[in-house]
Amino acid sequence: MSDTPQMNILEERHGAVLVLTIDYPARRNALAVPLREKLEHALERASVDGQTRAIVLTGSGGVFSAGGDISGMNIETAYDGRDRMRRTHRLVRLMARGNIPIVAAVEGWAVGAGLSMALLCDTIVAADDARFMAGFHKIGLMSDMGMPATLPARIGVGRARDMLLHHTQYLGPDALKIGLVDYVVAKGKALEAALEKAQALAMEAPLPVAYTKQWFADDLERALAREADFQAALFVTEDHKEGKAAFLGKRKPVFQGR
């Protein structure tokens, strides 16, 4: 029997709506690179299957996603870092610029890359106890997966700066007040409500929906180009190594600026 933690993207069809569930219970649905690739492949299949008109993205076990899988961040060179970002950006573009609208159903934590993933969705439905936080700086990295563009687009530059620099957290109702999410429902009801929103989108004319997604994604490309350069450099810093070791060792990091 393998000791490798199981990670999957579960698929469940509801007519023209496809529900994709991030399922990596050993790491609270952390977005490990193989899991991101599985999600990318699921989205690509949906884009050409001729029957999917809307997608719901959620997480298993009452958690949307606890962020990146830090145990798998083993980047030794800037080239490796740029390659990791290139692979990640395929998924980002597919979500942001693809033809199919995506509704996020968020229960529990949406942290770091998990928050980035939610922000790439067209509509965010959150449970009232859902928690949102960036937190990248705690491991010596900057926000990525388009967050430097998608977060201020939703909540404004001032609040985005506060979330990114001070790790400010928002619960569902407060996230709704600032525009970070679109709808808030009772705990355990996010998927049901997201399905309703997705089913309504599935009834719309698909071409205007696709063009609208393209329009809102126009500013994303510049952000992706810059974050690929910055994050690739940060991956190989001593501070990132320290941040990762501190996180895995459950202690506070001591950063040196190098």
C-alpha positions in Angstrom: 0.0 0.0 0.0 1.3 3.4 -1.0 2.0 6.0 1.8 1.6 8.9 -0.8 -1.3 11.1 0.2 -4.2 10.9 -2.2 -5.1 14.0 -4.2 -7.9 14.2 -6.7 -10.3 16.4 -8.6 -13.7 14.8 -8.1 -16.2 15.4 -10.9 -20.0 15.3 -10.5 -22.4 16.4 -13.2 -25.7 18.2 -12.6 -27.1 18.6 -16.1 -25.1 21.4 -17.9 -23.3 22.2 -14.6 -20.1 20.3 -13.7 -19.0 20.3 -10.0 -15.2 20.0 -9.5 -14.1 19.2 -6.0 -10.6 19.7 -4.8 -9.9 16.6 -2.7 -6.6 16.4 -0.9 -7.6 15.7 2.7 -4.1 15.1 4.0 -3.2 18.7 3.3 -6.6 20.5 3.7 -6.9 20.7 -0.1 -3.5 22.4 -0.6 -2.9 23.1 -4.2 0.1 20.8 -4.9 1.4 21.0 -8.5 0.0 17.6 -9.5 -3.4 18.6 -8.2 -3.3 21.9 -10.2 -2.5 19.9 -13.3 -5.5 17.6 -12.6 -7.7 20.6 -12.3 -6.3 22.0 -15.5 -7.1 18.8 -17.4 -10.6 18.6 -15.9 -11.3 22.2 -17.1 -9.8 21.4 -20.6 -12.1 18.4 -20.9 -15.1 20.4 -19.9 -14.3 23.1 -22.4 -14.7 20.7 -25.3 -17.2 18.2 -24.1 -20.1 20.0 -25.7 -22.4 19.8 -22.6 -20.8 21.8 -19.8 -22.2 25.4 -19.7 -21.1 26.3 -16.2 -18.7 24.9 -13.5 -18.8 25.0 -9.7 -15.4 24.7 -7.9 -15.4 23.7 -4.3 -13.3 21.8 -1.8 -13.9 18.6 0.2 -14.1 18.2 4.0 -15.5 21.7 4.7 -12.3 23.5 3.4 -12.0 25.2 0.1 -8.2 25.2 0.1 -5.5 25.9 2.6 -3.1 27.3 0.0 -0.1 25.9 -1.7 1.5 22.6 -0.7 4.6 24.0 1.0 6.0 20.5 1.5 6.3 20.3 -2.3 8.0 23.7 -2.9 11.5 22.4 -3.7 12.8 25.1 -6.1 16.5 25.2 -6.4 17.0 27.6 -9.3 15.3 30.7 -10.8 14.8 28.6 -14.0 12.9 26.0 -12.0 10.8 28.8 -10.4 9.9 30.3 -13.8 8.9 26.8 -15.0 6.7 26.3 -12.0 5.0 29.7 -12.7 4.6 28.9 -16.4 2.8 25.7 -15.5 0.6 27.4 -13.0 -0.3 30.2 -15.4 -1.8 27.7 -17.8 -4.4 26.9 -15.2 -4.8 30.6 -14.3 -5.5 31.5 -17.9 -7.9 28.6 -18.4 -9.9 29.7 -15.4 -9.9 33.5 -16.1 -10.0 33.5 -19.9 -11.8 30.3 -20.7 -15.3 30.3 -22.2 -17.1 28.6 -19.3 -18.2 30.6 -16.2 -17.0 29.3 -12.9 -18.7 29.7 -9.5 -16.7 29.1 -6.3 -18.4 27.4 -3.4 -16.3 28.3 -0.4 -16.6 26.6 3.0 -13.9 27.0 5.7 -10.5 28.4 4.7 -9.5 30.0 1.4 -5.9 30.9 2.1 -3.0 31.9 -0.1 -3.2 30.0 -3.4 -6.7 28.9 -2.3 -7.8 32.6 -2.2 -6.1 33.1 -5.6 -8.1 30.2 -6.9 -11.4 31.6 -5.6 -10.6 35.1 -7.1 -10.1 33.5 -10.5 -13.8 32.3 -10.4 -16.4 34.6 -11.9 -18.7 34.4 -8.8 -17.9 33.5 -5.2 -20.5 32.0 -2.9 -19.2 31.7 0.7 -20.5 30.2 3.9 -20.9 32.6 6.7 -17.9 31.0 8.6 -15.6 31.0 5.5 -12.3 32.6 6.1 -10.2 34.5 3.6 -6.5 35.4 3.9 -3.5 35.9 1.7 -0.5 35.1 3.9 2.1 34.6 1.2 4.7 36.8 2.9 4.8 34.4 5.9 6.8 32.0 3.8 8.9 34.6 2.0 6.9 34.7 -1.2 4.6 37.3 -2.8 1.0 36.6 -3.8 0.6 34.9 -7.2 -1.8 33.1 -9.5 -2.9 36.6 -10.6 -3.9 37.8 -7.1 -2.0 41.1 -7.5 -4.5 41.9 -10.2 -7.7 40.1 -9.1 -7.7 41.1 -5.5 -7.6 44.9 -6.0 -10.1 44.5 -8.9 -12.6 43.2 -6.3 -11.9 45.2 -3.2 -9.8 48.2 -4.2 -6.1 48.9 -3.9 -6.2 50.1 -0.3 -7.9 47.0 1.2 -5.9 44.7 -1.1 -2.6 46.3 0.2 -3.9 45.7 3.7 -4.7 42.0 3.1 -1.4 41.4 1.4 0.9 43.3 3.8 -0.8 42.7 7.1 -2.4 39.3 6.5 -5.8 40.7 7.4 -8.5 38.0 7.5 -12.1 38.3 6.5 -15.0 36.1 7.6 -17.9 35.6 5.1 -20.2 38.5 6.1 -17.3 41.0 6.2 -16.0 39.6 2.9 -19.4 40.4 1.4 -19.4 43.9 2.7 -16.1 44.8 1.0 -16.9 42.9 -2.2 -14.5 40.1 -1.8 -17.3 37.6 -2.2 -20.7 37.9 -4.0 -23.0 35.9 -1.8 -23.0 34.6 1.8 -25.1 31.6 2.9 -25.3 29.5 6.1 -22.5 27.1 6.9 -22.8 23.9 4.8 -25.0 25.6 2.1 -22.3 27.1 -0.1 -22.4 24.3 -2.7 -26.2 24.3 -2.9 -26.3 28.0 -3.5 -23.4 27.9 -5.9 -25.2 25.2 -7.9 -28.2 27.5 -8.2 -26.0 30.4 -9.5 -24.2 28.0 -11.9 -27.5 26.6 -13.3 -28.7 30.1 -14.0 -25.5 30.9 -15.8 -25.9 27.7 -17.8 -29.2 29.0 -19.2 -27.6 32.2 -20.5 -26.3 32.6 -24.1 -22.8 31.2 -23.9 -21.0 33.6 -26.3 -21.8 36.8 -24.4 -20.7 35.1 -21.2 -17.4 34.0 -22.8 -16.7 37.5 -24.2 -17.5 39.1 -20.8 -15.0 36.8 -19.1 -12.4 37.8 -21.7 -13.1 41.5 -21.1 -12.5 41.3 -17.4 -9.4 39.2 -17.9 -7.6 41.7 -20.2 -5.6 43.3 -17.4 -4.4 39.9 -16.1 -1.6 39.2 -18.6 0.7 42.1 -17.4 0.3 40.9 -13.8 1.2 37.3 -14.7 4.3 38.4 -16.6 5.5 40.4 -13.6 4.7 37.8 -11.0 6.6 35.2 -13.0 9.7 37.3 -12.7 9.3 38.3 -9.1 8.2 34.9 -7.7 10.9 33.0 -9.6 13.5 35.2 -7.8 11.8 34.8 -4.4 11.7 31.0 -4.7 15.5 30.8 -4.4 16.0 33.3 -1.5 17.2 32.4 2.0 14.0 34.0 3.4 11.8 31.6 1.5 13.8 28.7 2.7 13.5 30.0 6.3 9.8 30.7 5.9 9.2 27.2 4.6 11.2 25.6 7.4 9.4 27.7 10.0 6.0 26.8 8.6 6.8 23.1 8.6 8.5 23.3 12.0 5.5 25.3 13.4 7.6 28.2 14.6 7.9 31.9 13.8 10.3 32.7 10.9 13.3 34.9 11.3 13.8 36.8 8.0 17.1 38.4 6.9 16.2 40.1 3.6 18.3 37.8 1.5 
